[in-house]
Structures are given as structure tokens and as C-alpha cells.
Amino acid sequence: MINVSKSFGGAESTAETVLFYYLNPLCILNNANFNIINISIKNHFINVLYNS
């Protein structure tokens, strides 16, 4: 299972998430990809707001 909710929840520093990464090493890359997409979307909307 890919832990999508934590990628968008901003709880990356919690012990629960650390334990999740430790128990599911193959999911780290998937979560990283979701975080990159999330950051890109946020930056896009910030650019739209400040450049309009």
C-alpha cells in the first residue's frame, strides 16, 4: 500500500511516519514522488497568484 495521505498531510517528522518508512522501504520512492508533485502544484498556484 502506498501511503498517500502522509505525503499530503505534512506529518513527515512523526515517529509513525519514520516507523512506516522503516517497515516499508520500497514505498519511500513512491512517497517522494508524491511530495515532488505536491510541491510542484503548490509552486504553480503561488506563481499564478503573484503573477496575475
N, C-alpha and C positions, 0 to 999 in steps of 0.2 A: 504494500500500500504506500502510495506517495503522500507524504504529509503536506498537503497544500495549505491547510489552514494556518500553520505556523509560519509559512513563508510570507503570508499577507498579514499576520497578526502582530508582528513586531515583538515577539517573545523569544528572540534568538538566544538571549543570555540566561534563560531559566535552566535550572537543573533538569527539568523534564525534557527540554529540547536536547541538552547535552547527552542525556541518557538515550534519547531516541537516536541521535547520530551514532552513539557508541554501539547500539544494538542493531542498527540498520545502515552499515557503511555504504551500501550500494545506493541509498536514497540521497546521499549528500549532494551528488551531482544534480539530481532532479530538483532538489530544493534550491540549489544555487541558480539553476536556470530560471526558476520561477521568480527568484529575487531580482535577477537581471531584467526580466520582463517587467516586473513591478516598478523598478527604478526608472526604466525607460518610459513607461506610461506616465509616471509622476512628473518626470522632467518634461515630457511633451506638453502636459497640461500647464505646467508652470510657464513654459515658453509661450504658450498660447495666451495665458493671462497677461503676461508682462509685455508682450509684443503686439497686442491688439489695441 
